[in-house]
Amino acid sequence: MGHPAILMNKMSHHFIDHEYIEGLLEEAKQADNAAISRILDKAEHFEGLSHREIALLLVNDNPGHLDRIFAIAGDIKRRIYGNRIVMFAPLYVSDFCVNRCAYCSFNRGHDFDRRKLTMDEVREEVRILEEMGHKRLALETGEHDGECPIDYVLDCIKTIYDMKFKNGEIRRINVNIAATSTENYRRLKTAGIGTYILFQETYHEPTYVRIHQAGPKKDFAWHLTAFDRAQDAGIDDVGAGVLFGLADPYFEVLGLLIHNEHLEKKYGTGFHTISVPRICPAGGTDISGFAKPVDDAIFAKIVALIRIAVPYTGMILSTRENHDMRKKLLRVGISQLSAGSSTEVGGYAKRQRSEAASHSQFLVNDDRSALSIIAELMDDDYVPSFCTACYRSGRTGDRFMSLAKSGRIGDVCLPNALMTLCEYSMDYGDDAFREKAAALIEREIPNIADMEIRQRTTANVESLRLGGGRDFFV
């Protein structure tokens, strides 16, 4: 969308230096145990680590150091995020695409019946998602200025926000669309989006150019600098990610962190979220010729190190990962989960009609219902959260980060998580689910440090149970 007919010069992405990153990883292999221990000592203060420090931890495979990495990551997760897990679902509205990306089923070279939802079909998908209890969506499209221009995306956003249900409405729409112009980002900002999400896919430019075979996405620099244009347009919550399995995963981690440091230096705030998808089979693709699979042990280490590097950045895991892996990664870094997801255009309505998926963007490995995932989270003593308060209260960008780094984010996040869980249980749960949620909420309310907020939360929970109000937040 909005891609200019110019070749961006190399200096526009000078903050990613291929030779520098590879050299840093090689140099890091020379670090001794004392240097590693000093870095881990620093990590225990929850102040984050630089990409140079993380490089030493990435290439180190000493079992004792690995144990400590996981312990510190788990401690950071508990101390900063508590046991809250933010819930969301993707909404695919168009699979038309002009790009030829080797890993993606929406590749323009694939022959299948493509779809773009009408506004009535968007409403039907959203109705089903709301019946599942979702309040936060990630809007997803392919890149096609003819079939899916920015005006269509804006129409979808307006349609979703205009919908009202007996149990409320969708309260936050995050947007994952192709890199676009500053003007288009301004229009998205005006439309009231939450986070703008864009995966770099890979920071390894030779790999990037090889697997993005045609289309505007082939321009590495245009894609890489999208967050600069979004920030220039006033979007201060941006969410990054790479597709692990395209290039050396350690290179990718350093690319992510250098990108984050670039944004922090230039705009005062880095990534609001980081997603960690691993490459998996997709319709029409053969990944065997280029994929570099990342095994579970390396993947868990990567998640833990990202958590240590950027303690206050949310980490997102999708249903690409199976049940067991999702449970493991929740302990060492993940703070947001999708649930009950479909990655097909119109997929929620098809599933409700008991029709098989025909062309999903990627294979879903955790196909449990949203309700069953949420119930299991509670069984594991997590608090599923449907909160969207920070965005609606203006706590975004550097304002959010300032609150998080002060240690006071829990003063609002835990109360909001408990109130939205109570609301969810009353609106969508059966008696057994409500009983389980009530017990969890009762255990957690004493953990709210601020007495006034604790009392207000207690009163709001009671009001929700009696049907005297909804959509409470602090």
N, C-alpha and C positions, 0 to 999 in steps of 0.2 A: 504493500500500500504506500503510495506516495514516493516510490523510489525514484531518485533523480537520474536523468540520463547522463551522468558524469562518472568518471572514474575517480574515486576518492584517493588522495595521495597517501603514501605510506606513513607519513608523519602523523596522520590522524589516529593511528592506533599504535603509536610508539611505545605505549605502556605495556604492551605484550611483545616481548623480545624472545623469539624462539631459542636462539643460541644462549641467551642469558639463563633461561629456565633450565635448559638441558645441562649447562655448565654448573649451575647451582646444585642440581641433583647429584651430579658426579662429585662435586666438592664435598657435599654433605656426607658422603660415605667415609670420609676421613675423620669425622667427629669421634672423640673418645667418650667413654662412659661418663666422665665428669661433666663434659659439656652438655650431654643429654640430661643429666640429673639437674643441672642448673636451670635448664629450660623448663623442665617439669616442675621444679620448685616455683618458678615464676607463674606457671599455668595455674597453680593452686590458689592464686590470689584473684582469679576470675577477671583478669584485666585483658585477656586476649593475648595472642602471639602474632608476630610478624610472619610474612611468608618465608623469610629466611630461616626463622626458628622452626617453623613447621617442616621445612625441607629436611632438616636433620632428623626429625621424628618420623617422617615418611619412610626414609630409607633404612631406618634402624629396625632390626628384627630381634633384638635381645628380649627374650620372654619376660624378664623382670620389668623392663621398661614398658613392654606392651601391657602387662597387667596394670601398671601404674597409669598408663594412658587411659585405659578403660575405666579405672577407678575415678580419675579426675573428671573425665567426661560425664560419668554418672553423677558425681557430686555436683557439677555445674548444672546439669539438667534438673536435679532435685532442688538445689538452692535457688535457682533463678525462675524455673518454670513450675516448681512444685510437682504435683501429679496431674496437672491440667493438660488435656489434649484437645486442640481445636479441630473441629470437624468441618468438612466441605465436600462438594461434589463437582465434577466437571460437567459442562453443558456444551456439547458440540452442535453447532448450528449450520456449518457448511463444510463440505469436503472438496469443493472446487479448489484447485491449486495449479499455479503456473510453474512451480519449482520441480526439479527432478532430484530429490534427495534419496540416496541409496537405501536408507534405513526405514523409510516412511511408506505406509500403505497408501497415503494420499498422493504419492508421486504422480506427476502429470502423465507419465508414460504408462501407467496402469489402466487397463480397460475395465471399467465397471460403471454402473449407473450411479452417477454422482447426484448429490442432493444439496439443496439449500432450503432450510425450513422457511415456510411462510410465517407470518406473525401469529396466525392461529395455531400453527404447529409448535411455535415457540411457547405459546401459552399452555398447550397441552403438556409439553415436556416439563415446564415449570410447575404446573399443577401437580404432576406426579412427584417431582422432587420435593415440593412443599409437603405433600402427603407423607413423604419419608421423614420429614422433620428438618430438612435442610434450610438454613437461613443465609448461607454463604456459598456462592457459586463461582466457578472459574469458567468464563466464557471462552470457547475455543473455536478457531476457524482455520481453514487453509488460507493461502495467499492468492487472491485473484481479484484484481481491481475491477474487472468487468462483472463478475458474478457476485463478488463479496466486497464491495467498496466500503469505505469508512462510513458512508451514510447508512448502509445496511446494518453495520455493527451498532451504530448509534440508535437505529430504530429498535434493534433487539434489546439494548440496554433500557431504553424508555419503556418498551413493552413490559419488560420484567419488573421494573420498579413501579409501574402503574398498577400491577396486579395486587389485589387485596383478597385475603382468604379469611375464613372464620378463625383460623389459628394464626393470623398475622400475615407476613409477607417476606419476600426475599429482602434482606437488609444490607447485603454487601455483594457487589459483583466485581470480582477481580477479572482482569482481561488478559488473555494470552493470544495476541495476534502478532502478525509479522512486523518486523522493524518498519517504521514509517517516519513521516516528516514531523518536524516540530509543530507545525500548524495542526496536524491531525492529533498529535498528543494534547494540544491545547483543547481541542474539541472533546477528547476523551475525559480530560480533567473537568471540563464544564459539565459533562454528562454525569459526573459523580461516581466515577469508578473508584474501586478500592486500590489494590495493588496492580501495577502493570508488570506482567510476567513475560519474560523472554529467555529462552534457553540459548546459550551460545552454541550448544551441541558439542563443540570441541574448540579448545583454545590453540590447538596445534594446527597452524595455518596450512601446512602441506596436506594434512589429512582433511581439513575442512574443504579445501579446494577440490580434492579428489572425490569426496563423497557428495558434495553439492555440485551436481554435474551440469545443471542449467537453471536459469531463472534468476530473479533479483537476489535471492538468498545466497547465491554463489559469491557475492561481494562480501568478503570477510570484514572489511573495514566498515561498511555501511551497517552491517549487523552488529559488530562489536560496539559501535558508538551510539547505538539506539538509546541506551540509558542516559547518555549525555543530553540527547535531544529531549527525552522525556523530562529530565530534571529541568532543563531550560524552559520547558513548557509548564512547569509548576507541579509535576507529578513527583512527589518526594518519597513515595513508597514504591520501590521497584524490587522485583523478585527475579533472581538469577538461577541458573542451573546448567549442568552439562549432561550429556548422554554418556554415562560411563560405559566403556566398551568400544569406543571409536578409536581412542589413542591411549597412550600410557596414562593410567589413572593418576599417578603421582604428578605428572605434568599438568593434568587437568585441575587438580587441587590447587597447585600454585597459580595457575591461570586465574582461577576463581578469586583467590585471595589478593592477587595483584590488581585485578579489576576492582575489587571492593576497596582496596587502599586508594586507587585512583579516584573513585567517587567520593570517598571520605575527604581526601585532600582538596578536591575541586568544589564539592558541594556541601561538605560538612556532615554528610551522612552516607553510609554505604548501603548494602543490600538490606531490605526489610526481611526477606526470606531467601533461602537457598533450597532448591529442589535437588534430589539425588536419584534420578531415574537410572536404571541399568538397561542396556539394550536388550530387547527381547523380540521374538518372532512377530512379524506383522504381515498382513495379507499382501501377496504379490511380491514380497521381498525375499531375497536369499542373502542372509547376512554372513554366511560361512566364508565368503571371499574377502571380507574386510574387518569383521568384528574381532575384537580382542577381549574376550569375556573376562570379567572381573569376578573372581571367586568370592564366596561368602566371607572368608576370613579377611581378605584385603578390603572388601566393601565395608565390613563392620569397623575396621581400623580407620578407613577414610571418614566415615560418619563421625566417629569419636574425635578425630583430629580437627574436622571442621567445627565441631561443637566447641572444642578447646580454643581454636583460633578466634572464633567470633561468638563469644558466649551469649550475646544479646540478639542474635539474628535467628529468626524462626527457621526451623528445618522441616521440610515437607517430604512425605513419602506417599507414593501413589499405590494403586492396586496392581502395579507391575510386580510387586514383591508378594511372595506367598505369606500365608498366615504366620508361620513360625518365624520368618525373617522379620516381619513387621513387629512381632512381640519383642524380639531381641533388640532391634534398633530403637524402640521406644525407650529402652533403659539407658542408652548412651548418647542420645541426642535429639531424636525426632520429637517435634512438638505439634505437628499438624498431620492429620490423616484424612484421606478420602475414604468414603464408605458408600457401598451400594452403587458403585460407579458403572457407567456405560461410556465407552469411547467411540461410539458410533453415532452419526447424525440421525436423530430420531430414535435413538436406541432405547430410551426409557419407555416410550409408547409401545415399541415393538415388544419389549420384555413384558409389559403389562398384558399384551395380547398373546403372550406365550409363543411368540415368533422367535426363531433363532437369529442371532446376530449374523449379518452377512458381510459387513465390511467395516470392522472396527479399526481405529488407528493403530492399536497394538493389543496384544493378548493380555487380558486381565487374569492375574493369578490368584487373586482373593475375591471370589465371587459371592461371598456371603452377603446377606441383606444388611442394610444400614442398621436396623434395629439389633440384629444379632451381634454385629461388631461393637456397637455401643454398649450392649449388655455385658459383653465379655470385658470391655475396658473397665466397667464398674466392678466386675468380679476380681479384676487384677488391681483394684484400688486406685484406678485412674478416675479423674473427673472429666467426662466428655463435655466440651464447651462449645456452645453455639453463639458465643459472644461476638458482636460487631461494634462494641461501644467505642473503641479507640478511634476508629474512623469517624463515627458520627459525633464524637466529642472533640475532634480536631487534634487528637493525639497521634500525629503521623510524623514521618521524617525525623528531624532532629529533636522534636518535642517528645516523640515516643522514646527515642534512644536516651534522652536525658533522664526521663522517668525511670527507664529500665536500669540504667547504670547507677542511679541513686539508690537502688534497692527497694524502691517503693512501688514497683510495678505490681507486686503481689497484693498491695492494698486495694487495687481495683480489679485485677484479673481473677483472683479467687472468688470474691463476691459475685462478679458477673458470671463466672462459670457455674457457680451453684444456682444462681437465679435462672439462668437459661436452661440448665439441666432440669430444674423443677418444672419449668414451663414445658419443656419437651416431654417429660414424664406424664404430665397431666393431659397434654394434647394428643400424644401418640402411643403411650404405653398402656399395657393391661394392668390388672391389679398387682400381679407379681412384680412387674417392672417398676411400678410406682412405689411399691414397698421397698424394693432394692435401692431405688434412687433416694427415697426418704431417709433410709438408714445411712447412706453415704453422706448426704447433705448434713444430717445431724452430727456425724462424726467430724465433718470438715469445718463447720461454722466456728467452733472454738479456735480454729487456726487463723482466723481473721484478726490481725493484730490491733487494728484501730477499733476502739470500743464503739464509737458512733456508727461507723460503717457496719460493724458486726450487728448492732441492734437494728439498723435499717435493713440489712439483709435478712435477718430473722423475720422482721415484719413483712417484708415483700414476699418471702417464701410462703408465709402463712396466707397472705392475700392471694397468691397464685393458687394455692390449694383450695381456697374457698371461692375461686372464680371472681375475685374482686379487682383484678387488674392483670396486666401482662406487659412484656417488653420493658422490664425494670433494668436499669443499669446505673453504675456510678462512674 
